[in-house]
Amino acid sequence: MMKTTIIKLENPPDKEAVRTIARLLEQGQIGAIPTETVYGLAARAFPDTVARLDAVKGRPPNKRYTLHIGKKDELARYVPRVPPPMGKLVERYWPGPITLIFELDQQSLQIQKERFSKPVYDILYADDSIGLRCPALPICSEILSSTFVPIVMPSANQSSFQPATSTREVLDYFEGKIDFIVDGGENVCQYKKSSTVVKYGANGLEILREGHFSKEEVEKNALFKILFICTGNTCRSPIAEAFCKKILSEKLGCSIDSLKRFGYMVESAGVFAIEGLSASKEADIVCREFGTSLQEHKSRPLTPQLLKNADVIFVMDRSHLAAVNRMASEKVNVYLLGGDTEIPDPIGQDLGVYRSCAVQIDQALRERIESFYDCGRFE
């Protein structure tokens, strides 16, 4: 039986020891590494090492493993297009005890096929998805950031047993079966339970396992809020709100009523709006021509709280931009919807002007939404 080596590594981690551990993993060894949740069995994402990991864990070959990264900005290497709700979770919770599973679109999958060898790609992107975690424990982060190969790291336990949270427990499970254990001292595995697991894909945002974070907390913090602002909230911003909901639902393959399940909330308001007015007749007509409706819309005035709650704000002209900046109590992400071009107010004009306004809003929205998915920002 092989001997399992114990490597002591406490905070702050010794850089030479970290490099040694990273090289062992790159060479194909399997080691137990602590995180802030439980110990994990670290292995390079190569077929021979993963096959050995399957045997050690006692798991079937078709069982998926989660990729672990040392820093959250490494996400872009593995997920080229991050949906805004998942981007919010990354910014709020990483590094930390949450695992994120992404279903990738075909364009992203093609990019990744060109980036990784086929054997590695097949391990990382089985079923066209990938699960990632970015641990918060500095010992683990330093090791992961020092490796030059992708590292998967399931919990250190065999099926039906509780994950190990100490060196002693790892030894009880795997002595003589794995190459080494990183002994991080007494201040590791502080949560002593597995991470929360969240998946985003064709079924929207799904909490597959509650861990340190609850389902309610994750859903609340994933909700990506888009706010459109015009003057009276009876024509331009309601049209933009309705069009945005329609475009997003088409992109996501869901109904408009299901957008919240996919992590989106779309609203509108006016800097000089009167509470409770219906949308203008012409605005409702052009919305119907575009396959949506403003029949249920009621105007509302812009408030500091609406600005504070919004993740991104779009205004129609520069006067709205100035009004937002005056009202906001802190920095907000506010943009002209048309880029450098203002969208003129059609109020009081004929249906042809409203149609031109609607076309301008539709084109601007489609560009904005695509640019966000492509580069992670609206600018």
KARACOR-V268314 format. One record per helix or strand. SS is the DSSP state (H for helix, E for strand). FROM is the first residue (numbers start at 1). TO is the last residue. Records with the same first field share a line. If there is no record, write none. Layout:
# KARACOR-V268314
SS->FROM-TO ; FROM-TO
This chain:
# KARACOR-V268314
E->5-8 ; 31-34 ; 39-44 ; 67-68 ; 98-103 ; 129-133 ; 151-155 ; 180-183 ; 196-201 ; 204-209 ; 224-230 ; 264-270 ; 301-301 ; 312-315 ; 334-336
H->15-26 ; 47-57 ; 72-78 ; 84-93 ; 106-115 ; 118-124 ; 126-128 ; 138-146 ; 167-174 ; 215-222 ; 236-252 ; 256-262 ; 281-289 ; 304-309 ; 318-327 ; 351-375
